[in-house]
Structure formats: structure tokens, C-alpha cells
Amino acid sequence: MKELEELRSIEAIERFIQDHTFSFVYVSRQDCSVCHAILPKLRELLEQFPRISLGHIQGEAVGEIASKYLIFTAPVLLLFVEGKEHLREDRFVQFGALEKKLKNLMELFS
């Protein structure tokens, strides 16, 4: 499974996004069953994309994330390329479509 970096502050999130060319940020909530179901599938999918780094945020722990990144639900999946948001998925994720989008983005930035 894809390695996961726990991000516990808004500063850690910003540093993670800046430190990695391809940074995938997964925002979840402790009380969200959908969040718990999606994370293992996401980690498995991202195994195909070694250049993408994965960071995880518990939304309750980093309250500022909602206003900074306009997050209104959980889970939210955000892909940043060179610090800019290029992909956003939320709540019910279609993994087949997500995989295609990731492949297209990775080809675009190769």
C-alpha cells in the first residue's frame, strides 16, 4: 500500500504540498464511514503512481483546512501539481474514473 504521511497542521499541509511535485491530500473525518472505506482503496490505487505523495488530514484536527481549501464535506481528495490544485473529488469517488484522470494528468506532466 502507498505510504501515507499524517498532516496535523495547516503549516504541515502547505509544506507537504510545496515539498512534493505531485501531492495528493486526503481529508477525512473520524466519524465518517465512507472516509474509512475509501482510504485503503485510494492507497492501493496510488501504488500505480510512484511520483504521487499521499498526505492524510483528519478534518477535525485541522479546522482551518475547510476555509483555506473550501472543503464542505468529507472525504475530499485533492491532487496538487507543483503547488496548484488540479483534481478534486469528494464524497462518493468513482475509482475507475479517478484512475483515468490520474493517468491523464501524469502523462500531461511527464
C-alpha positions as a Markdown table, in Angstrom:
| # | Residue | x | y | z |
|---|---|---|---|---|
| 1 | Met | 0.0 | 0.0 | 0.0 |
| 2 | Lys | 1.0 | 3.6 | -0.7 |
| 3 | Glu | 2.9 | 5.3 | 2.2 |
| 4 | Leu | 0.9 | 7.9 | 4.0 |
| 5 | Glu | 2.1 | 11.0 | 5.7 |
| 6 | Glu | -0.2 | 12.3 | 8.6 |
| 7 | Leu | -0.5 | 16.1 | 8.4 |
| 8 | Arg | -1.6 | 17.7 | 11.7 |
| 9 | Ser | -1.5 | 21.4 | 11.0 |
| 10 | Ile | -2.2 | 23.9 | 8.2 |
| 11 | Glu | 1.6 | 24.6 | 8.0 |
| 12 | Ala | 2.3 | 20.8 | 7.6 |
| 13 | Ile | -0.2 | 20.6 | 4.8 |
| 14 | Glu | 1.3 | 23.7 | 3.0 |
| 15 | Arg | 4.8 | 22.3 | 3.4 |
| 16 | Phe | 3.7 | 18.9 | 2.1 |
| 17 | Ile | 2.2 | 20.5 | -1.0 |
| 18 | Gln | 5.3 | 22.6 | -1.6 |
| 19 | Asp | 7.8 | 19.7 | -0.9 |
| 20 | His | 6.3 | 17.3 | -3.5 |
| 21 | Thr | 5.7 | 17.9 | -7.2 |
| 22 | Phe | 2.7 | 15.7 | -7.1 |
| 23 | Ser | 0.9 | 15.8 | -3.7 |
| 24 | Phe | -2.3 | 14.1 | -3.1 |
| 25 | Val | -4.1 | 15.3 | 0.0 |
| 26 | Tyr | -6.9 | 13.1 | 1.6 |
| 27 | Val | -9.2 | 14.8 | 4.0 |
| 28 | Ser | -11.3 | 12.7 | 6.2 |
| 29 | Arg | -13.4 | 12.8 | 9.4 |
| 30 | Gln | -13.1 | 10.3 | 12.3 |
| 31 | Asp | -16.9 | 9.7 | 12.3 |
| 32 | Cys | -17.2 | 9.1 | 8.5 |
| 33 | Ser | -17.7 | 5.5 | 7.4 |
| 34 | Val | -17.2 | 6.5 | 3.8 |
| 35 | Cys | -13.9 | 8.0 | 4.6 |
| 36 | His | -12.7 | 4.8 | 6.3 |
| 37 | Ala | -13.8 | 2.7 | 3.3 |
| 38 | Ile | -12.2 | 4.9 | 0.6 |
| 39 | Leu | -8.7 | 5.3 | 2.2 |
| 40 | Pro | -7.5 | 1.7 | 1.6 |
| 41 | Lys | -8.8 | 1.8 | -2.0 |
| 42 | Leu | -7.0 | 5.1 | -2.6 |
| 43 | Arg | -3.7 | 3.8 | -1.1 |
| 44 | Glu | -4.0 | 0.8 | -3.4 |
| 45 | Leu | -4.7 | 2.9 | -6.5 |
| 46 | Leu | -1.9 | 5.3 | -5.8 |
| 47 | Glu | 0.6 | 2.3 | -5.8 |
| 48 | Gln | 0.4 | 2.7 | -9.6 |
| 49 | Phe | 1.7 | 6.3 | -9.4 |
| 50 | Pro | 5.0 | 6.3 | -7.5 |
| 51 | Arg | 5.6 | 10.0 | -8.2 |
| 52 | Ile | 2.5 | 11.0 | -6.2 |
| 53 | Ser | 3.0 | 11.5 | -2.5 |
| 54 | Leu | 0.0 | 10.9 | -0.2 |
| 55 | Gly | -0.9 | 13.0 | 2.8 |
| 56 | His | -3.8 | 12.5 | 5.2 |
| 57 | Ile | -5.6 | 15.1 | 7.3 |
| 58 | Gln | -8.2 | 14.5 | 10.0 |
| 59 | Gly | -10.6 | 17.4 | 9.3 |
| 60 | Glu | -11.5 | 17.8 | 12.9 |
| 61 | Ala | -7.8 | 18.2 | 13.9 |
| 62 | Val | -7.1 | 20.9 | 11.3 |
| 63 | Gly | -10.2 | 23.1 | 11.4 |
| 64 | Glu | -8.6 | 25.8 | 9.1 |
| 65 | Ile | -8.5 | 23.4 | 6.2 |
| 66 | Ala | -12.2 | 23.9 | 5.5 |
| 67 | Ser | -11.8 | 27.7 | 4.8 |
| 68 | Lys | -8.3 | 27.5 | 3.2 |
| 69 | Tyr | -9.2 | 24.8 | 0.7 |
| 70 | Leu | -13.0 | 25.3 | 0.5 |
| 71 | Ile | -13.9 | 21.9 | 2.0 |
| 72 | Phe | -17.5 | 21.4 | 2.9 |
| 73 | Thr | -17.8 | 17.6 | 3.1 |
| 74 | Ala | -15.7 | 14.5 | 3.8 |
| 75 | Pro | -13.9 | 12.7 | 2.3 |
| 76 | Val | -12.2 | 15.1 | -0.1 |
| 77 | Leu | -9.3 | 14.1 | -2.3 |
| 78 | Leu | -7.1 | 16.9 | -3.7 |
| 79 | Leu | -4.3 | 16.5 | -6.1 |
| 80 | Phe | -1.8 | 19.3 | -6.3 |
| 81 | Val | 0.8 | 19.6 | -9.1 |
| 82 | Glu | 3.6 | 22.0 | -8.4 |
| 83 | Gly | 1.5 | 23.6 | -5.7 |
| 84 | Lys | -1.6 | 24.1 | -7.8 |
| 85 | Glu | -4.8 | 22.1 | -7.4 |
| 86 | His | -5.5 | 20.0 | -10.5 |
| 87 | Leu | -8.0 | 17.5 | -9.2 |
| 88 | Arg | -10.8 | 17.4 | -6.6 |
| 89 | Glu | -13.0 | 14.5 | -5.8 |
| 90 | Asp | -15.4 | 14.3 | -2.9 |
| 91 | Arg | -17.8 | 12.1 | -1.0 |
| 92 | Phe | -18.5 | 9.2 | -3.4 |
| 93 | Val | -15.4 | 8.5 | -5.5 |
| 94 | Gln | -15.6 | 6.6 | -8.8 |
| 95 | Phe | -12.2 | 4.9 | -8.7 |
| 96 | Gly | -12.2 | 3.9 | -12.4 |
| 97 | Ala | -12.8 | 7.5 | -13.4 |
| 98 | Leu | -10.2 | 8.7 | -10.9 |
| 99 | Glu | -7.6 | 6.3 | -12.2 |
| 100 | Lys | -8.1 | 7.6 | -15.8 |
| 101 | Lys | -7.9 | 11.2 | -14.6 |
| 102 | Leu | -4.6 | 10.5 | -12.7 |
| 103 | Lys | -3.1 | 8.7 | -15.8 |
| 104 | Asn | -4.0 | 11.7 | -18.0 |
| 105 | Leu | -2.5 | 14.2 | -15.5 |
| 106 | Met | 0.7 | 12.2 | -15.1 |
| 107 | Glu | 1.1 | 11.9 | -18.9 |
| 108 | Leu | 0.5 | 15.7 | -19.2 |
| 109 | Phe | 3.2 | 16.5 | -16.7 |
| 110 | Ser | 5.7 | 13.9 | -17.8 |
